[in-house]
């Protein structure tokens, strides 16, 4: 086919300027991330390089700058990717990127300055471009984010496609068939790859921005969900989340026997009044830590409010639950915040869930048992049997710590 190079370059310049303009407009009106500016710069420099190629015949001295601007695209785009993926920096230093660009350009420049033949200068340029595109593809592929990013994989494919076309140009240039129809078609294909790479980069830049925005939104959602579910002082589920998790556990299947404990810190108000609220908060944190360290993965703990906690123990009898209570208190013995002034002690109410009994009903029975533990002198665990209207309290167990 007949190739009119000025027409091809004009089309390339128009397409590249359009893509660069779209990215510039997007970057000025929408939120973007590190690296986006490098991608915009790569587009504009590529457009300028094609524009200067239009004047190469009348003004040959613009050719070195024009070819440098054509060679820069994969390296400047890679620089943007390095900034975009700054959380997982590559072990390969960025200086190597620019060194390869400089070497590729200097090889072509030396060939051109030595008045090399057209096949020689063409081979030097195609070889350098092939190396740069291949290197850029390899570096992007090595980035940790590429595994989960469709856009980054497409960028690798774009670089490899450009490298393949340049490799074919290199082979034709070395064979000396610069005036053959195949060489002309390959030059046309090279120009089309330049335009296609530019247009694809617009799409990839938007995809990468969208992927990062979605990832940030998911992370924010997880954080908000955590803040909504977790009591920030004690790092255990709050009242609402405890009811949700316990309800899910009870609905999952038969958990019999299933025990429920409700407990609180004895004389907590006195601790706050005597030592201050900061010490009271630290006491709650230590209690919650002892609870977390004493439970299994299937157990569900939560802070119901103030100094009151609850623990659901699936597949656990009342006797075993009393043992868990003793284990929590034993751990707390090593985590006293002011042992001489205000030793911490806990009182527990323990019940066995009846078949079909709701969590709220079981909590009310556990609260009755907790009240009985307070009545008996605190620092003990009291089991409750029977129904809420007629509770039957079992033998209490002293937990060893002395309350105020």
BALOBA-1460 file (C-alpha; in Angstrom, 3 decimals):
// residues 404
<rec num="1" residu="x" x="0.000" y="0.000" z="0.000"/>
<rec num="2" residu="x" x="1.123" y="3.609" z="-0.537"/>
<rec num="3" residu="x" x="2.165" y="5.356" z="2.682"/>
<rec num="4" residu="x" x="2.061" y="9.130" z="3.017"/>
<rec num="5" residu="x" x="4.206" y="9.765" z="6.081"/>
<rec num="6" residu="x" x="3.164" y="13.397" z="6.708"/>
<rec num="7" residu="x" x="-0.486" y="12.325" z="6.734"/>
<rec num="8" residu="x" x="0.309" y="9.509" z="9.158"/>
<rec num="9" residu="x" x="2.204" y="11.872" z="11.451"/>
<rec num="10" residu="x" x="-0.586" y="14.437" z="11.331"/>
<rec num="11" residu="x" x="-3.090" y="11.787" z="12.383"/>
<rec num="12" residu="x" x="-0.756" y="10.652" z="15.154"/>
<rec num="13" residu="x" x="-0.276" y="14.191" z="16.432"/>
<rec num="14" residu="x" x="-4.018" y="14.836" z="16.448"/>
<rec num="15" residu="x" x="-4.772" y="11.575" z="18.270"/>
<rec num="16" residu="x" x="-1.986" y="12.037" z="20.799"/>
<rec num="17" residu="x" x="-2.887" y="15.651" z="21.513"/>
<rec num="18" residu="x" x="-6.512" y="14.624" z="21.992"/>
<rec num="19" residu="x" x="-5.618" y="11.837" z="24.428"/>
<rec num="20" residu="x" x="-3.219" y="14.098" z="26.328"/>
<rec num="21" residu="x" x="-5.878" y="16.809" z="26.484"/>
<rec num="22" residu="x" x="-8.462" y="14.369" z="27.827"/>
<rec num="23" residu="x" x="-6.083" y="13.209" z="30.557"/>
<rec num="24" residu="x" x="-5.137" y="16.791" z="31.430"/>
<rec num="25" residu="x" x="-8.792" y="17.776" z="31.738"/>
<rec num="26" residu="x" x="-9.567" y="14.743" z="33.851"/>
<rec num="27" residu="x" x="-6.585" y="15.357" z="36.128"/>
<rec num="28" residu="x" x="-7.602" y="18.982" z="36.676"/>
<rec num="29" residu="x" x="-11.241" y="18.218" z="37.526"/>
<rec num="30" residu="x" x="-11.145" y="14.820" z="39.273"/>
<rec num="31" residu="x" x="-9.238" y="13.259" z="42.114"/>
<rec num="32" residu="x" x="-6.147" y="11.436" z="40.893"/>
<rec num="33" residu="x" x="-3.231" y="9.652" z="42.541"/>
<rec num="34" residu="x" x="0.545" y="9.736" z="42.460"/>
<rec num="35" residu="x" x="1.835" y="8.919" z="39.005"/>
<rec num="36" residu="x" x="-1.047" y="10.388" z="37.016"/>
<rec num="37" residu="x" x="0.955" y="13.513" z="36.212"/>
<rec num="38" residu="x" x="3.757" y="11.372" z="34.755"/>
<rec num="39" residu="x" x="1.284" y="9.630" z="32.452"/>
<rec num="40" residu="x" x="-0.047" y="12.977" z="31.235"/>
<rec num="41" residu="x" x="3.509" y="14.181" z="30.668"/>
<rec num="42" residu="x" x="4.319" y="11.052" z="28.647"/>
<rec num="43" residu="x" x="1.315" y="11.723" z="26.396"/>
<rec num="44" residu="x" x="2.227" y="15.345" z="25.726"/>
<rec num="45" residu="x" x="5.887" y="14.548" z="25.073"/>
<rec num="46" residu="x" x="4.891" y="11.819" z="22.630"/>
<rec num="47" residu="x" x="2.552" y="14.226" z="20.826"/>
<rec num="48" residu="x" x="5.337" y="16.801" z="20.638"/>
<rec num="49" residu="x" x="7.746" y="14.182" z="19.298"/>
<rec num="50" residu="x" x="5.368" y="13.285" z="16.464"/>
<rec num="51" residu="x" x="4.809" y="16.976" z="15.731"/>
<rec num="52" residu="x" x="8.545" y="17.578" z="15.401"/>
<rec num="53" residu="x" x="8.775" y="14.596" z="13.026"/>
<rec num="54" residu="x" x="6.635" y="16.579" z="10.583"/>
<rec num="55" residu="x" x="9.499" y="19.072" z="10.200"/>
<rec num="56" residu="x" x="12.367" y="16.583" z="10.003"/>
<rec num="57" residu="x" x="12.862" y="16.983" z="6.235"/>
<rec num="58" residu="x" x="12.926" y="20.792" z="6.239"/>
<rec num="59" residu="x" x="14.701" y="21.115" z="9.574"/>
<rec num="60" residu="x" x="16.845" y="18.018" z="10.192"/>
<rec num="61" residu="x" x="18.237" y="19.394" z="13.451"/>
<rec num="62" residu="x" x="14.893" y="18.746" z="15.193"/>
<rec num="63" residu="x" x="15.221" y="15.005" z="14.584"/>
<rec num="64" residu="x" x="17.349" y="14.231" z="17.710"/>
<rec num="65" residu="x" x="14.819" y="15.891" z="20.002"/>
<rec num="66" residu="x" x="11.919" y="14.315" z="18.139"/>
<rec num="67" residu="x" x="13.304" y="10.800" z="18.511"/>
<rec num="68" residu="x" x="14.137" y="11.358" z="22.168"/>
<rec num="69" residu="x" x="10.516" y="12.324" z="22.762"/>
<rec num="70" residu="x" x="9.359" y="9.185" z="20.949"/>
<rec num="71" residu="x" x="11.671" y="6.941" z="22.965"/>
<rec num="72" residu="x" x="10.698" y="8.388" z="26.359"/>
<rec num="73" residu="x" x="7.119" y="7.083" z="26.478"/>
<rec num="74" residu="x" x="7.605" y="3.662" z="28.137"/>
<rec num="75" residu="x" x="10.095" y="5.042" z="30.677"/>
<rec num="76" residu="x" x="8.020" y="8.075" z="31.690"/>
<rec num="77" residu="x" x="4.931" y="5.864" z="31.973"/>
<rec num="78" residu="x" x="6.989" y="3.470" z="34.128"/>
<rec num="79" residu="x" x="8.031" y="6.409" z="36.325"/>
<rec num="80" residu="x" x="4.345" y="7.107" z="36.846"/>
<rec num="81" residu="x" x="3.738" y="3.467" z="37.768"/>
<rec num="82" residu="x" x="6.549" y="3.602" z="40.316"/>
<rec num="83" residu="x" x="4.908" y="6.606" z="41.984"/>
<rec num="84" residu="x" x="1.466" y="5.027" z="41.734"/>
<rec num="85" residu="x" x="2.677" y="1.840" z="43.443"/>
<rec num="86" residu="x" x="4.814" y="3.619" z="46.032"/>
<rec num="87" residu="x" x="3.641" y="1.330" z="48.863"/>
<rec num="88" residu="x" x="5.599" y="-1.571" z="47.361"/>
<rec num="89" residu="x" x="8.755" y="-0.041" z="45.884"/>
<rec num="90" residu="x" x="10.748" y="-2.098" z="43.413"/>
<rec num="91" residu="x" x="14.203" y="-3.354" z="44.297"/>
<rec num="92" residu="x" x="15.390" y="-2.084" z="40.915"/>
<rec num="93" residu="x" x="16.353" y="1.587" z="41.394"/>
<rec num="94" residu="x" x="14.550" y="4.208" z="39.240"/>
<rec num="95" residu="x" x="17.932" y="5.466" z="38.069"/>
<rec num="96" residu="x" x="18.234" y="2.326" z="35.924"/>
<rec num="97" residu="x" x="15.111" y="3.358" z="33.980"/>
<rec num="98" residu="x" x="16.639" y="6.663" z="32.954"/>
<rec num="99" residu="x" x="20.030" y="5.083" z="32.313"/>
<rec num="100" residu="x" x="18.480" y="2.664" z="29.795"/>
<rec num="101" residu="x" x="16.654" y="5.534" z="28.116"/>
<rec num="102" residu="x" x="19.882" y="7.494" z="27.896"/>
<rec num="103" residu="x" x="21.802" y="4.512" z="26.468"/>
<rec num="104" residu="x" x="19.122" y="3.740" z="23.880"/>
<rec num="105" residu="x" x="19.029" y="7.347" z="22.795"/>
<rec num="106" residu="x" x="22.816" y="7.757" z="22.715"/>
<rec num="107" residu="x" x="23.201" y="4.642" z="20.542"/>
<rec num="108" residu="x" x="20.757" y="6.082" z="18.021"/>
<rec num="109" residu="x" x="22.317" y="9.573" z="18.299"/>
<rec num="110" residu="x" x="25.804" y="8.220" z="17.701"/>
<rec num="111" residu="x" x="24.599" y="6.298" z="14.659"/>
<rec num="112" residu="x" x="22.818" y="9.353" z="13.266"/>
<rec num="113" residu="x" x="25.727" y="11.717" z="13.990"/>
<rec num="114" residu="x" x="28.113" y="9.350" z="12.195"/>
<rec num="115" residu="x" x="25.972" y="9.778" z="9.058"/>
<rec num="116" residu="x" x="24.887" y="6.192" z="9.253"/>
<rec num="117" residu="x" x="22.722" y="4.699" z="6.564"/>
<rec num="118" residu="x" x="18.958" y="4.705" z="6.844"/>
<rec num="119" residu="x" x="18.882" y="0.986" z="7.743"/>
<rec num="120" residu="x" x="21.479" y="1.602" z="10.473"/>
<rec num="121" residu="x" x="19.646" y="4.530" z="12.082"/>
<rec num="122" residu="x" x="16.349" y="2.705" z="11.752"/>
<rec num="123" residu="x" x="17.812" y="-0.367" z="13.417"/>
<rec num="124" residu="x" x="19.305" y="1.730" z="16.223"/>
<rec num="125" residu="x" x="15.984" y="3.414" z="16.939"/>
<rec num="126" residu="x" x="13.883" y="0.234" z="16.680"/>
<rec num="127" residu="x" x="16.314" y="-1.721" z="18.833"/>
<rec num="128" residu="x" x="16.329" y="0.927" z="21.539"/>
<rec num="129" residu="x" x="12.531" y="1.237" z="21.522"/>
<rec num="130" residu="x" x="12.191" y="-2.558" z="21.690"/>
<rec num="131" residu="x" x="14.482" y="-2.739" z="24.727"/>
<rec num="132" residu="x" x="12.705" y="0.112" z="26.526"/>
<rec num="133" residu="x" x="9.212" y="-1.306" z="25.967"/>
<rec num="134" residu="x" x="10.328" y="-4.786" z="27.038"/>
<rec num="135" residu="x" x="12.032" y="-3.427" z="30.135"/>
<rec num="136" residu="x" x="8.971" y="-1.370" z="31.067"/>
<rec num="137" residu="x" x="6.712" y="-4.407" z="30.656"/>
<rec num="138" residu="x" x="8.995" y="-6.507" z="32.854"/>
<rec num="139" residu="x" x="9.139" y="-3.860" z="35.586"/>
<rec num="140" residu="x" x="5.366" y="-3.375" z="35.680"/>
<rec num="141" residu="x" x="4.840" y="-7.146" z="35.725"/>
<rec num="142" residu="x" x="7.128" y="-7.448" z="38.771"/>
<rec num="143" residu="x" x="5.058" y="-4.948" z="40.770"/>
<rec num="144" residu="x" x="2.978" y="-6.550" z="43.511"/>
<rec num="145" residu="x" x="-0.152" y="-4.597" z="42.502"/>
<rec num="146" residu="x" x="-0.139" y="-6.121" z="39.012"/>
<rec num="147" residu="x" x="-1.483" y="-9.435" z="40.337"/>
<rec num="148" residu="x" x="-4.803" y="-7.854" z="41.221"/>
<rec num="149" residu="x" x="-5.023" y="-5.125" z="38.573"/>
<rec num="150" residu="x" x="-6.499" y="-5.708" z="35.128"/>
<rec num="151" residu="x" x="-5.299" y="-2.260" z="34.025"/>
<rec num="152" residu="x" x="-1.675" y="-2.993" z="34.891"/>
<rec num="153" residu="x" x="-1.815" y="-6.300" z="33.033"/>
<rec num="154" residu="x" x="-3.173" y="-4.455" z="29.991"/>
<rec num="155" residu="x" x="-0.296" y="-1.989" z="30.256"/>
<rec num="156" residu="x" x="2.142" y="-4.898" z="30.191"/>
<rec num="157" residu="x" x="0.388" y="-6.262" z="27.101"/>
<rec num="158" residu="x" x="0.564" y="-2.832" z="25.431"/>
<rec num="159" residu="x" x="4.291" y="-2.563" z="26.083"/>
<rec num="160" residu="x" x="4.906" y="-6.059" z="24.757"/>
<rec num="161" residu="x" x="2.888" y="-5.350" z="21.605"/>
<rec num="162" residu="x" x="4.925" y="-2.205" z="20.981"/>
<rec num="163" residu="x" x="8.147" y="-4.124" z="21.623"/>
<rec num="164" residu="x" x="7.081" y="-6.819" z="19.117"/>
<rec num="165" residu="x" x="6.449" y="-4.261" z="16.392"/>
<rec num="166" residu="x" x="9.763" y="-2.552" z="17.057"/>
<rec num="167" residu="x" x="11.534" y="-5.927" z="16.999"/>
<rec num="168" residu="x" x="10.016" y="-6.609" z="13.571"/>
<rec num="169" residu="x" x="11.197" y="-3.170" z="12.393"/>
<rec num="170" residu="x" x="14.664" y="-3.993" z="13.701"/>
<rec num="171" residu="x" x="14.772" y="-7.233" z="11.716"/>
<rec num="172" residu="x" x="13.673" y="-5.480" z="8.515"/>
<rec num="173" residu="x" x="16.137" y="-2.638" z="9.046"/>
<rec num="174" residu="x" x="19.019" y="-5.059" z="9.563"/>
<rec num="175" residu="x" x="18.022" y="-6.926" z="6.414"/>
<rec num="176" residu="x" x="18.352" y="-3.660" z="4.450"/>
<rec num="177" residu="x" x="14.838" y="-3.758" z="2.962"/>
<rec num="178" residu="x" x="14.006" y="-0.189" z="3.890"/>
<rec num="179" residu="x" x="12.237" y="0.550" z="0.625"/>
<rec num="180" residu="x" x="10.278" y="-2.697" z="0.395"/>
<rec num="181" residu="x" x="6.531" y="-2.903" z="0.747"/>
<rec num="182" residu="x" x="6.991" y="-4.906" z="3.956"/>
<rec num="183" residu="x" x="9.152" y="-2.152" z="5.419"/>
<rec num="184" residu="x" x="6.601" y="0.494" z="4.515"/>
<rec num="185" residu="x" x="3.826" y="-1.560" z="6.063"/>
<rec num="186" residu="x" x="5.894" y="-2.068" z="9.190"/>
<rec num="187" residu="x" x="6.476" y="1.681" z="9.440"/>
<rec num="188" residu="x" x="2.723" y="2.183" z="9.171"/>
<rec num="189" residu="x" x="2.166" y="-0.455" z="11.841"/>
<rec num="190" residu="x" x="4.713" y="1.265" z="14.074"/>
<rec num="191" residu="x" x="2.846" y="4.536" z="13.745"/>
<rec num="192" residu="x" x="-0.444" y="2.831" z="14.510"/>
<rec num="193" residu="x" x="1.067" y="1.206" z="17.601"/>
<rec num="194" residu="x" x="2.198" y="4.621" z="18.821"/>
<rec num="195" residu="x" x="-1.314" y="5.995" z="18.457"/>
<rec num="196" residu="x" x="-2.903" y="2.870" z="19.919"/>
<rec num="197" residu="x" x="-0.551" y="2.920" z="22.927"/>
<rec num="198" residu="x" x="-1.459" y="6.526" z="23.597"/>
<rec num="199" residu="x" x="-5.182" y="5.897" z="23.378"/>
<rec num="200" residu="x" x="-4.903" y="2.764" z="25.512"/>
<rec num="201" residu="x" x="-2.971" y="4.763" z="28.109"/>
<rec num="202" residu="x" x="-5.923" y="7.112" z="28.542"/>
<rec num="203" residu="x" x="-8.156" y="4.132" z="29.251"/>
<rec num="204" residu="x" x="-5.575" y="2.516" z="31.540"/>
<rec num="205" residu="x" x="-5.003" y="5.717" z="33.498"/>
<rec num="206" residu="x" x="-8.719" y="6.007" z="34.146"/>
<rec num="207" residu="x" x="-8.922" y="2.311" z="35.037"/>
<rec num="208" residu="x" x="-6.015" y="2.571" z="37.458"/>
<rec num="209" residu="x" x="-7.554" y="5.642" z="39.092"/>
<rec num="210" residu="x" x="-10.895" y="3.857" z="39.380"/>
<rec num="211" residu="x" x="-9.280" y="0.708" z="40.806"/>
<rec num="212" residu="x" x="-7.409" y="2.726" z="43.431"/>
<rec num="213" residu="x" x="-10.567" y="4.685" z="44.321"/>
<rec num="214" residu="x" x="-12.540" y="1.456" z="44.742"/>
<rec num="215" residu="x" x="-9.779" y="-0.048" z="46.873"/>
<rec num="216" residu="x" x="-9.727" y="3.049" z="49.077"/>
<rec num="217" residu="x" x="-13.516" y="2.978" z="49.391"/>
<rec num="218" residu="x" x="-13.428" y="-0.697" z="50.394"/>
<rec num="219" residu="x" x="-10.741" y="0.050" z="52.976"/>
<rec num="220" residu="x" x="-12.767" y="2.966" z="54.314"/>
<rec num="221" residu="x" x="-15.865" y="0.787" z="54.460"/>
<rec num="222" residu="x" x="-13.962" y="-1.840" z="56.446"/>
<rec num="223" residu="x" x="-12.676" y="0.848" z="58.787"/>
<rec num="224" residu="x" x="-16.130" y="2.349" z="59.296"/>
<rec num="225" residu="x" x="-17.564" y="-1.126" z="59.816"/>
<rec num="226" residu="x" x="-14.892" y="-1.802" z="62.408"/>
<rec num="227" residu="x" x="-15.621" y="1.486" z="64.171"/>
<rec num="228" residu="x" x="-19.336" y="0.678" z="64.137"/>
<rec num="229" residu="x" x="-18.845" y="-2.848" z="65.491"/>
<rec num="230" residu="x" x="-15.998" y="-2.549" z="67.974"/>
<rec num="231" residu="x" x="-15.885" y="-0.777" z="71.294"/>
<rec num="232" residu="x" x="-12.850" y="1.431" z="70.743"/>
<rec num="233" residu="x" x="-11.797" y="1.473" z="74.393"/>
<rec num="234" residu="x" x="-11.688" y="-2.268" z="74.983"/>
<rec num="235" residu="x" x="-11.349" y="-3.589" z="71.399"/>
<rec num="236" residu="x" x="-14.149" y="-6.093" z="71.883"/>
<rec num="237" residu="x" x="-17.504" y="-6.040" z="70.062"/>
<rec num="238" residu="x" x="-19.946" y="-3.427" z="71.304"/>
<rec num="239" residu="x" x="-23.453" y="-4.242" z="72.498"/>
<rec num="240" residu="x" x="-25.043" y="-4.192" z="69.047"/>
<rec num="241" residu="x" x="-22.288" y="-6.279" z="67.465"/>
<rec num="242" residu="x" x="-22.326" y="-8.764" z="70.358"/>
<rec num="243" residu="x" x="-26.040" y="-9.357" z="69.847"/>
<rec num="244" residu="x" x="-25.440" y="-9.744" z="66.113"/>
<rec num="245" residu="x" x="-22.560" y="-12.224" z="66.477"/>
<rec num="246" residu="x" x="-24.234" y="-14.184" z="69.254"/>
<rec num="247" residu="x" x="-27.446" y="-14.379" z="67.228"/>
<rec num="248" residu="x" x="-25.514" y="-15.674" z="64.238"/>
<rec num="249" residu="x" x="-23.785" y="-18.295" z="66.397"/>
<rec num="250" residu="x" x="-27.073" y="-19.484" z="67.864"/>
<rec num="251" residu="x" x="-28.714" y="-19.611" z="64.427"/>
<rec num="252" residu="x" x="-25.825" y="-21.530" z="62.857"/>
<rec num="253" residu="x" x="-26.814" y="-24.872" z="64.369"/>
<rec num="254" residu="x" x="-27.021" y="-26.928" z="67.554"/>
<rec num="255" residu="x" x="-24.552" y="-25.630" z="70.106"/>
<rec num="256" residu="x" x="-25.792" y="-27.511" z="73.152"/>
<rec num="257" residu="x" x="-24.750" y="-27.192" z="75.791"/>
<rec num="258" residu="x" x="-24.334" y="-23.417" z="75.439"/>
<rec num="259" residu="x" x="-23.446" y="-21.141" z="78.358"/>
<rec num="260" residu="x" x="-23.774" y="-17.399" z="78.752"/>
<rec num="261" residu="x" x="-21.815" y="-15.287" z="81.227"/>
<rec num="262" residu="x" x="-22.479" y="-11.724" z="82.267"/>
<rec num="263" residu="x" x="-19.921" y="-9.995" z="84.485"/>
<rec num="264" residu="x" x="-18.768" y="-6.573" z="85.547"/>
<rec num="265" residu="x" x="-15.986" y="-4.865" z="87.486"/>
<rec num="266" residu="x" x="-16.700" y="-4.630" z="91.195"/>
<rec num="267" residu="x" x="-16.914" y="-1.112" z="92.658"/>
<rec num="268" residu="x" x="-15.963" y="0.417" z="89.317"/>
<rec num="269" residu="x" x="-17.404" y="3.826" z="90.207"/>
<rec num="270" residu="x" x="-15.208" y="3.915" z="93.284"/>
<rec num="271" residu="x" x="-12.158" y="3.173" z="91.136"/>
<rec num="272" residu="x" x="-13.008" y="6.115" z="88.884"/>
<rec num="273" residu="x" x="-13.623" y="8.415" z="91.832"/>
<rec num="274" residu="x" x="-10.476" y="7.349" z="93.686"/>
<rec num="275" residu="x" x="-7.967" y="7.077" z="90.812"/>
<rec num="276" residu="x" x="-9.555" y="8.971" z="87.947"/>
<rec num="277" residu="x" x="-11.245" y="8.023" z="84.724"/>
<rec num="278" residu="x" x="-7.950" y="7.339" z="82.920"/>
<rec num="279" residu="x" x="-7.207" y="4.560" z="85.410"/>
<rec num="280" residu="x" x="-10.764" y="3.307" z="85.066"/>
<rec num="281" residu="x" x="-10.388" y="3.130" z="81.298"/>
<rec num="282" residu="x" x="-7.121" y="1.251" z="81.667"/>
<rec num="283" residu="x" x="-8.837" y="-1.193" z="84.034"/>
<rec num="284" residu="x" x="-11.503" y="-1.897" z="81.407"/>
<rec num="285" residu="x" x="-8.824" y="-2.422" z="78.762"/>
<rec num="286" residu="x" x="-7.015" y="-4.940" z="80.943"/>
<rec num="287" residu="x" x="-10.237" y="-6.795" z="81.710"/>
<rec num="288" residu="x" x="-11.090" y="-6.985" z="78.005"/>
<rec num="289" residu="x" x="-7.596" y="-8.217" z="77.183"/>
<rec num="290" residu="x" x="-7.894" y="-10.978" z="79.763"/>
<rec num="291" residu="x" x="-11.235" y="-11.962" z="78.235"/>
<rec num="292" residu="x" x="-9.802" y="-12.097" z="74.713"/>
<rec num="293" residu="x" x="-6.812" y="-14.142" z="75.870"/>
<rec num="294" residu="x" x="-9.046" y="-16.648" z="77.662"/>
<rec num="295" residu="x" x="-11.566" y="-17.461" z="74.916"/>
<rec num="296" residu="x" x="-11.689" y="-19.778" z="71.923"/>
<rec num="297" residu="x" x="-12.270" y="-18.681" z="68.346"/>
<rec num="298" residu="x" x="-15.936" y="-19.734" z="68.450"/>
<rec num="299" residu="x" x="-16.690" y="-17.864" z="71.686"/>
<rec num="300" residu="x" x="-18.331" y="-14.436" z="71.447"/>
<rec num="301" residu="x" x="-17.502" y="-11.617" z="73.869"/>
<rec num="302" residu="x" x="-18.847" y="-8.092" z="74.010"/>
<rec num="303" residu="x" x="-19.027" y="-4.964" z="76.121"/>
<rec num="304" residu="x" x="-22.661" y="-4.266" z="76.962"/>
<rec num="305" residu="x" x="-21.930" y="-0.832" z="78.383"/>
<rec num="306" residu="x" x="-20.002" y="0.817" z="81.201"/>
<rec num="307" residu="x" x="-18.126" y="-1.885" z="83.115"/>
<rec num="308" residu="x" x="-20.499" y="-4.687" z="82.050"/>
<rec num="309" residu="x" x="-19.460" y="-7.492" z="79.672"/>
<rec num="310" residu="x" x="-21.069" y="-10.653" z="78.292"/>
<rec num="311" residu="x" x="-19.610" y="-13.848" z="76.839"/>
<rec num="312" residu="x" x="-21.407" y="-16.548" z="74.845"/>
<rec num="313" residu="x" x="-19.707" y="-19.951" z="75.166"/>
<rec num="314" residu="x" x="-21.000" y="-22.473" z="72.607"/>
<rec num="315" residu="x" x="-20.633" y="-26.167" z="73.427"/>
<rec num="316" residu="x" x="-19.844" y="-25.302" z="77.040"/>
<rec num="317" residu="x" x="-21.535" y="-26.449" z="80.243"/>
<rec num="318" residu="x" x="-22.159" y="-24.244" z="83.272"/>
<rec num="319" residu="x" x="-19.303" y="-25.932" z="85.163"/>
<rec num="320" residu="x" x="-16.916" y="-25.298" z="82.260"/>
<rec num="321" residu="x" x="-18.114" y="-21.693" z="82.046"/>
<rec num="322" residu="x" x="-17.292" y="-21.246" z="85.736"/>
<rec num="323" residu="x" x="-13.789" y="-22.495" z="84.918"/>
<rec num="324" residu="x" x="-13.518" y="-19.923" z="82.121"/>
<rec num="325" residu="x" x="-14.539" y="-17.206" z="84.595"/>
<rec num="326" residu="x" x="-11.818" y="-18.360" z="86.978"/>
<rec num="327" residu="x" x="-9.290" y="-18.319" z="84.126"/>
<rec num="328" residu="x" x="-10.198" y="-14.734" z="83.224"/>
<rec num="329" residu="x" x="-9.802" y="-13.632" z="86.835"/>
<rec num="330" residu="x" x="-6.463" y="-15.467" z="87.156"/>
<rec num="331" residu="x" x="-5.135" y="-13.542" z="84.155"/>
<rec num="332" residu="x" x="-6.466" y="-10.311" z="85.627"/>
<rec num="333" residu="x" x="-4.444" y="-10.949" z="88.771"/>
<rec num="334" residu="x" x="-1.306" y="-10.228" z="86.726"/>
<rec num="335" residu="x" x="-2.764" y="-7.082" z="85.153"/>
<rec num="336" residu="x" x="-3.835" y="-4.988" z="88.116"/>
<rec num="337" residu="x" x="-3.654" y="-1.249" z="87.405"/>
<rec num="338" residu="x" x="-3.404" y="-0.178" z="91.060"/>
<rec num="339" residu="x" x="-3.201" y="-3.336" z="93.214"/>
<rec num="340" residu="x" x="-2.504" y="-1.561" z="96.479"/>
<rec num="341" residu="x" x="-5.101" y="1.192" z="96.144"/>
<rec num="342" residu="x" x="-7.871" y="-0.427" z="94.099"/>
<rec num="343" residu="x" x="-7.461" y="-4.137" z="93.362"/>
<rec num="344" residu="x" x="-9.674" y="-5.248" z="90.492"/>
<rec num="345" residu="x" x="-12.214" y="-7.997" z="91.022"/>
<rec num="346" residu="x" x="-15.026" y="-9.368" z="88.849"/>
<rec num="347" residu="x" x="-18.458" y="-10.790" z="89.583"/>
<rec num="348" residu="x" x="-20.083" y="-13.279" z="87.198"/>
<rec num="349" residu="x" x="-23.573" y="-14.536" z="86.512"/>
<rec num="350" residu="x" x="-23.622" y="-17.803" z="84.519"/>
<rec num="351" residu="x" x="-26.586" y="-19.543" z="82.876"/>
<rec num="352" residu="x" x="-27.215" y="-22.431" z="80.503"/>
<rec num="353" residu="x" x="-29.304" y="-21.513" z="77.464"/>
<rec num="354" residu="x" x="-32.541" y="-23.467" z="77.243"/>
<rec num="355" residu="x" x="-33.485" y="-24.961" z="73.861"/>
<rec num="356" residu="x" x="-35.239" y="-22.265" z="71.834"/>
<rec num="357" residu="x" x="-34.488" y="-19.558" z="74.391"/>
<rec num="358" residu="x" x="-33.746" y="-16.104" z="72.984"/>
<rec num="359" residu="x" x="-30.501" y="-14.315" z="73.738"/>
<rec num="360" residu="x" x="-32.321" y="-11.470" z="75.505"/>
<rec num="361" residu="x" x="-34.092" y="-13.893" z="77.832"/>
<rec num="362" residu="x" x="-30.803" y="-15.619" z="78.653"/>
<rec num="363" residu="x" x="-29.138" y="-12.266" z="79.332"/>
<rec num="364" residu="x" x="-31.866" y="-11.332" z="81.788"/>
<rec num="365" residu="x" x="-31.347" y="-14.613" z="83.673"/>
<rec num="366" residu="x" x="-27.568" y="-14.054" z="83.653"/>
<rec num="367" residu="x" x="-28.174" y="-10.557" z="85.018"/>
<rec num="368" residu="x" x="-30.168" y="-12.066" z="87.889"/>
<rec num="369" residu="x" x="-27.256" y="-14.392" z="88.650"/>
<rec num="370" residu="x" x="-24.835" y="-11.461" z="88.489"/>
<rec num="371" residu="x" x="-26.984" y="-9.520" z="90.947"/>
<rec num="372" residu="x" x="-26.911" y="-12.529" z="93.276"/>
<rec num="373" residu="x" x="-23.097" y="-12.621" z="93.020"/>
<rec num="374" residu="x" x="-23.045" y="-8.971" z="94.078"/>
<rec num="375" residu="x" x="-25.405" y="-9.727" z="96.962"/>
<rec num="376" residu="x" x="-23.157" y="-12.539" z="98.177"/>
<rec num="377" residu="x" x="-20.165" y="-10.237" z="98.473"/>
<rec num="378" residu="x" x="-18.770" y="-9.850" z="94.913"/>
<rec num="379" residu="x" x="-15.619" y="-11.413" z="93.439"/>
<rec num="380" residu="x" x="-17.457" y="-14.660" z="92.711"/>
<rec num="381" residu="x" x="-19.375" y="-16.508" z="90.016"/>
<rec num="382" residu="x" x="-22.959" y="-17.596" z="90.571"/>
<rec num="383" residu="x" x="-24.821" y="-20.025" z="88.276"/>
<rec num="384" residu="x" x="-28.577" y="-19.693" z="87.753"/>
<rec num="385" residu="x" x="-30.971" y="-22.416" z="86.708"/>
<rec num="386" residu="x" x="-34.692" y="-22.560" z="86.097"/>
<rec num="387" residu="x" x="-36.797" y="-19.806" z="84.512"/>
<rec num="388" residu="x" x="-36.509" y="-16.051" z="84.861"/>
<rec num="389" residu="x" x="-39.630" y="-15.832" z="87.013"/>
<rec num="390" residu="x" x="-38.323" y="-18.459" z="89.454"/>
<rec num="391" residu="x" x="-34.527" y="-18.505" z="89.322"/>
<rec num="392" residu="x" x="-32.633" y="-21.167" z="91.213"/>
<rec num="393" residu="x" x="-29.083" y="-20.183" z="92.093"/>
<rec num="394" residu="x" x="-26.421" y="-22.839" z="92.336"/>
<rec num="395" residu="x" x="-23.412" y="-22.912" z="94.601"/>
<rec num="396" residu="x" x="-21.308" y="-19.827" z="94.039"/>
<rec num="397" residu="x" x="-17.570" y="-20.011" z="93.445"/>
<rec num="398" residu="x" x="-15.183" y="-17.518" z="94.971"/>
<rec num="399" residu="x" x="-12.761" y="-16.150" z="92.403"/>
<rec num="400" residu="x" x="-9.933" y="-15.309" z="94.753"/>
<rec num="401" residu="x" x="-9.525" y="-11.579" z="94.190"/>
<rec num="402" residu="x" x="-10.474" y="-9.252" z="97.001"/>
<rec num="403" residu="x" x="-12.951" y="-6.529" z="96.170"/>
<rec num="404" residu="x" x="-12.882" y="-3.103" z="97.778"/>
